[in-house]
Amino acid sequence: MAEETKQAPPPARPPIWNDPVYRALFFQVLVLGGVILGGAYLVNNTLANLERQGIASGFGFLERTAGFSISMTLIEYSEEMSYGRAFFVSLVNTVLVSLVGIVLATILGFIVGIARLSSNWLLARMAAVYIEVLRNIPLLLQIFFWYFAVLRNLPSPRQSVEVFDSFFLNKRGLFSPAPVFEPGFWLIPTAFAVGVVAVIFLARWARKRRDATGQPFHTVYVSLGVLIALPFLAAIVTGFPMTWEYPVLKGFNFKGGSELIPEFVALVFALALYTATFIAEIVRAGIMAVSHGQTEASYALGLRPGPTLRLVVIPQALRVIIPPLTSQYLNLTKNSSLAAAIAYPDVVLVFAGTALMQTGQAVEIIAITMAVYLTISLLISAFMNWYNEKMALVER
Amino acid sequence: MKNSVSVIALAAAAVMFVAAPAGAGTLEEVQKKGFVQCGVSQGVPGFSNPDEKGNWTGIDVDVCRAVAAAVLGDAGKVKFTPLSAKERFTALQSGEIDVLSRNTTWTLVRDTALGLNFAGVNYYDGQGFMVRKDLGIKSAMELAGASVCVNIGTTTELNMADFFRGNSMDYKPVVFEKADEVVAAYDSGRCDVYTTDQSALAAQRIKLKDPKAHVVLPEVISKEPLGPVVRHGDDQWLDIVKWSLYAMLEAEEYGVSSKNVDKVKSGSKNPIHKRLLGVEGDLGKNLGLGKEWAYNIVKQVGNYGESFDRNVGPSTAVGLPRGVNAQWKDGGLQYAMPVR
């Protein structure tokens, strides 16, 4: 029997203004167009207004000679260099204070967070008091406290606190011996790099062997041995090509050696101590989010409290900890702009401060400064997201 | 500080969003709102400083009062905006203030690239250094290696760099935003040297714990002509501020003071007096002001010499000598263009 194949008529396409695909596209184009027009209007308006008021504009100033000095420079800088160079000097200072702050805050935060959960009553209470006091005092006040109340009470350069005749602490900062590298020194860092690579392979091999045979391997001790022994060997071979330059009191202040300015110390202290309180609470929450059954199971398997915390609880807690930790890192970085209050030469003080005043180009400089913080924040975010993914629960 | 960054960011935003910020027509605007908005320092004794009751005094403040007297006929109709050195130009550019009278140095870059106009010089100054007496330093040439406390966003910052670089000496700048923080940092020993304009050194010295333990070094390393500033592009307003200042100078030069101004106005036969005080002719009209513009200035604020003696002169705590700020006929630099 011939079957009549009845083809269903294709669904009638709705008129174009009712088609969800086109409609969505239409609104997206509309919004995008609006944003672009709005942006163009703002840029055009800004340029017209600057021109009408006779204010200089453009980014040419970045190549002009800066002419001012900066109190802390990690990369080479002198007054003859350009505003662009001064910008990079201040950028490095901002990054440095943020990174050191993040590392210190993380270490302290983890210690305090775990201490707060300790079964030792005194330890837990002390951690609680530290957290409650420091996180409830505005950061700016804490910076002022460290800078004006604590570090200003140090002695003047001539009455410096001395340690071993090589470390000097006074109102102008901490002066310590600086290494002077002699030819042939390159072998030592090279040896260290070789050690690092070796350790990475060692760790991989050890993990594979453990997964395959269950035999543990003392990766940590062996790695430490390799990391110390290789550079040491290199040093012996090259005959210790390094001397120390000691700071010497000369004229107003210490000369030579390396110098840690009080502004940096005060800022790092305040940022780390303040942010650590938040991190401690995040750590505590993360640990408490791991069911107590996990700990009990671990004990039942014969693990002691230390390895239980390290191998069972913290890896699971990290999944809860990392996302809010990221926002604390971002906060710390942005809070580092309070540096301007105590003369630490960061981007805000040097670039959005001195350079802005000398050139008068507020719009460009504020835009660059905003872009700096945005970029640093996005980089931290990207790194933490990568780490988070790595630590996320792998379902087998 | 964060605060001032936000001020600058706001001002930058104002440049972006506001279609037509205050540019031309400052005079009409001031007449309409009924007061002059004047940008001053955050407290430099003798130049612009609030007393316990919140009244501002100082020679910079007197310039603003003179403008208010000329424009509105009442020297009291001034509102003051205390600004840090860093905020001052942005505040003026964005129209937040009408006049900036805040010991501001006249330089080429500020006059051109910043979109500003300087309306004259009300104090000829120069940059100096202050150190502790017990250091035993006699000259600025002995300052190699010193830590120097300085205010951000000032010509001082650059002059200092030039001075040390020119003499091949190294130094460590410690840069603060507020003048008070600079003084506190110097006083607590963070720096060996405090540098700013000589007049400000004399003024800020009063704030130190032990003013007598400090000494100002003899070297003057720069020219610092300080004067009132207005926005670029409003010539009428520039003229008003300029001639308000000249009227104070002219009044001193020809012996008119707040005490004798009424007598001179009614009795003097001198055509210069008559023109200045609006008895003869109508010079105010050229400025868009009333006949008695200069009379109001002299009557309510006083002449330049009175203002100087009252605020920074030898009898005050600041105690500055008249020096180069004397009238030209007394060997100084203050010279009013003829009011005619």
Interface residues (C-beta under 8 A of the other chain):
Chain A: L42 N45 T46 N49 L50 R52 Q53 G54 I55 A56 G67 F68 S69 I70 S71 E79 L140 F148 R152 S156 K171 R172 K250 G251 F252 N253 K255 P262 E263 S337 L338 A340 A341 A343 P345 V348 L349 V350 A352 G353 T354 L356 M357 Q358 T359 G360 Q361 A362 V363 I366 A367
Chain B: M1 K2 V5 I8 A9 A11 A12 V15 M16 F17 V18 A19 P21 G23 A85 K86 F89 T90 Q93 V109 R110 T112 A113 L114 G115 L143 A144 G145 A146 S147 I152 G153 T154 E157 L158 A161 D162 F164 R165 Y171 K172 P173 V174 V175 F176 E177 E181 A184 A185 S188 G189 R190 D192 R231 H232 G233
